[in-house]
Amino acid sequence: MESITQKIKHIMSILGLLIMVSQANAQGQQKNMMDHKEKSQMEMGRMAMGENMYPQKAEDISPLLAGEKIPMVTLMNQQGKIVDLNKMVAEKPTILVFYRGGWCPYCSKQLSGLQEISGDLERMGYQLIAISTDKPEGLNASMDKASLEYTLLSDADLVVSKQFGIAYKAPKGYWDFLPKSTGGKDIDLLIPVPSVFILSKNGEINFEYINPDITKRLKPELLKVVAQTIFKDL
């Protein structure tokens, strides 16, 4: 009788241990599932933050405003040399143009229109500088195509466009060729909203034209009138 009782106790002990092990395994699996879920949620959160770090549409940008001064920035010229934009601006009043790239037909037309009035702007006392996402060597194609005589600079990584508040996430149709046109520097796949700024020598913005509709650019003759009108205040 005692032997049977002992066997029963022994069996119960084993069952108890099995139940404890089973519960521990279940708790461990549950913890692993919760950890995995939490990790997945964190990864999704980081991805969402990355996606929404920049404006998703051209209409969502927050550009620098008239009356503000431009940031301290450097860019690359056609030869791949670093140039200080602020030092250039300090030399004379500046018309600063941001365009998307030589691949954009609306930009090419705009560059040609600017060339037509560049002499008039220079005689007024201005210098004309145009900035794009093209890699430095890509600027030469635009220079040659439209026989441009003013300065083109490269903002291939869009650091300057970001600081001016005009960069936004490019539509998916641009994602394949932007890494090529920027020399792999546009890792966030951004493009700038085409913009025109008129700056005094101290870097203050006195006029700006920014239109989220890429087909609508400031007409050269209108730019010339505005530039002439405000020059005395620069």
C-alpha positions in Angstrom: 0.0 0.0 0.0 2.8 2.3 0.9 4.6 1.4 -2.3 1.6 2.3 -4.4 1.3 5.6 -2.5 4.9 6.4 -3.0 4.6 5.6 -6.7 1.6 7.9 -6.9 3.5 10.7 -5.2 6.5 10.1 -7.5 4.3 10.3 -10.5 2.6 13.5 -9.2 6.0 15.0 -8.6 7.0 14.3 -12.2 3.8 15.7 -13.5 4.3 18.8 -11.4 7.8 19.2 -12.8 6.5 18.7 -16.4 3.7 21.3 -15.8 6.3 23.8 -14.4 8.6 23.2 -17.4 5.7 23.5 -19.8 4.6 26.8 -18.2 8.1 28.1 -18.2 8.4 27.2 -21.9 5.1 28.9 -22.7 6.1 32.0 -20.8 9.4 32.0 -22.7 7.7 31.7 -26.0 5.2 34.4 -25.1 8.1 36.7 -24.1 9.9 36.0 -27.3 6.7 36.7 -29.3 6.2 39.9 -27.4 9.9 40.9 -27.9 9.6 40.2 -31.6 6.4 42.1 -31.9 7.9 45.1 -30.0 11.0 44.9 -32.1 8.9 44.9 -35.3 6.8 47.8 -34.0 10.0 49.8 -33.3 11.4 49.0 -36.7 8.2 50.1 -38.4 8.3 53.2 -36.3 11.8 54.0 -37.4 10.8 53.4 -41.0 7.8 55.7 -40.6 10.0 58.4 -39.1 12.5 58.0 -42.0 9.7 58.2 -44.5 8.1 61.3 -42.9 11.3 63.1 -42.0 11.0 65.2 -45.1 7.9 66.8 -46.7 6.1 64.2 -48.8 4.7 66.7 -51.3 5.9 70.0 -52.9 3.0 71.8 -51.2 4.3 70.7 -47.7 7.6 72.5 -47.7 8.5 75.3 -45.2 11.0 77.5 -47.1 13.1 80.3 -45.7 11.1 83.6 -45.8 11.8 87.1 -47.1 13.7 88.9 -44.3 15.6 85.8 -43.2 19.3 85.3 -43.9 20.5 82.3 -45.8 22.5 79.6 -43.8 26.2 79.1 -44.0 26.7 76.6 -46.8 29.2 75.2 -49.3 28.6 73.6 -52.6 30.5 72.0 -55.5 31.4 73.8 -58.7 31.7 72.1 -62.2 35.3 71.1 -61.4 34.2 69.4 -58.2 35.8 72.0 -56.0 34.1 73.3 -52.8 32.9 76.8 -53.0 31.6 79.0 -50.1 28.2 80.4 -51.2 28.2 83.0 -48.5 31.5 84.4 -49.6 30.2 84.6 -53.2 27.0 86.4 -52.0 29.0 88.9 -50.0 30.6 90.1 -53.2 27.5 91.5 -54.8 23.7 91.2 -54.8 22.7 87.8 -56.0 19.9 86.1 -57.8 19.9 82.6 -56.6 18.0 80.0 -58.5 17.3 76.4 -57.4 16.3 74.0 -60.2 15.8 70.2 -60.2 18.4 69.1 -62.7 19.5 69.2 -66.4 17.2 66.2 -67.0 14.1 68.4 -66.3 12.8 70.0 -69.5 11.1 72.9 -67.6 14.4 73.6 -65.8 16.3 73.6 -69.2 13.9 76.1 -70.5 14.2 78.2 -67.4 18.0 78.2 -67.6 17.9 79.3 -71.3 15.5 82.1 -70.3 17.9 83.2 -67.5 20.8 83.3 -70.0 18.8 85.7 -72.2 18.6 88.3 -69.3 21.9 87.5 -67.6 23.7 90.4 -69.3 21.0 92.8 -68.1 21.1 91.5 -64.6 24.9 91.8 -64.5 24.7 95.4 -65.7 22.3 96.2 -62.9 24.9 94.9 -60.5 23.7 91.3 -59.8 25.4 88.0 -60.1 23.4 85.0 -61.2 23.9 81.6 -59.5 21.9 78.5 -60.3 21.9 75.4 -58.0 20.7 71.9 -58.9 20.9 68.3 -57.8 23.2 67.4 -60.7 26.6 66.0 -59.8 29.4 68.4 -60.5 30.4 66.8 -63.9 26.7 66.8 -64.9 26.6 70.6 -64.7 28.8 70.8 -67.8 26.1 69.2 -70.0 23.7 72.0 -69.0 26.3 74.7 -69.5 27.1 73.4 -73.0 23.5 72.7 -74.0 22.3 76.2 -73.4 25.6 78.0 -73.8 25.2 79.4 -70.3 27.6 82.0 -69.0 26.5 82.3 -65.4 27.5 80.1 -62.5 26.1 76.6 -61.9 26.7 74.8 -58.6 25.9 71.2 -57.4 23.8 70.4 -54.4 23.8 66.6 -55.2 23.2 65.6 -51.6 20.5 68.3 -51.2 22.1 69.5 -48.0 21.6 73.1 -49.1 18.1 72.5 -50.4 17.2 71.1 -47.0 18.6 74.1 -45.2 16.6 76.4 -47.5 13.5 74.3 -46.6 12.6 73.5 -50.2 13.5 69.8 -50.4 10.8 67.1 -50.5 10.4 63.4 -51.2 10.6 62.7 -54.9 7.7 60.8 -56.5 8.5 57.1 -57.1 9.0 57.7 -60.8 12.2 59.5 -60.0 13.8 57.0 -57.7 15.6 55.0 -60.3 17.6 57.8 -61.9 18.2 60.2 -59.1 21.0 58.1 -57.6 22.7 58.2 -61.1 22.2 62.0 -61.8 23.4 62.9 -58.3 26.4 60.5 -58.3 24.7 58.4 -55.5 24.6 61.3 -53.1 20.8 61.8 -53.0 20.4 58.9 -50.5 17.0 60.3 -49.2 15.6 60.5 -52.8 14.7 64.2 -52.5 14.2 67.0 -55.0 13.9 70.7 -54.5 10.9 72.8 -55.4 12.1 75.2 -58.1 12.8 78.5 -56.4 14.2 82.0 -57.0 15.7 84.1 -54.2 17.1 87.7 -54.5 19.7 88.3 -51.9 21.5 91.3 -50.5 25.3 91.1 -49.9 24.7 90.2 -46.2 22.7 87.2 -47.3 19.2 88.5 -46.5 16.4 87.3 -48.7 14.6 90.3 -50.2 12.4 88.5 -52.7 11.5 84.9 -53.4 9.4 83.0 -55.9 8.5 79.4 -55.0 5.8 77.5 -56.9 5.1 73.8 -56.1 3.8 73.4 -59.7 7.0 72.5 -61.6 5.6 73.7 -64.9 5.3 77.3 -63.6 8.5 79.3 -63.4 9.1 83.0 -62.8 9.2 84.5 -66.3 12.6 86.1 -67.2 11.1 89.5 -68.0 9.2 89.6 -64.7 12.4 88.6 -62.8 14.2 91.5 -64.5 11.6 94.0 -63.5 11.6 92.8 -59.8 15.4 92.8 -59.7 15.6 96.3 -61.0 12.8 97.5 -58.7 14.4 96.3 -55.5 18.1 96.8 -56.3 18.2 100.2 -54.6 17.2 98.5 -51.3 19.9 95.9 -51.4 
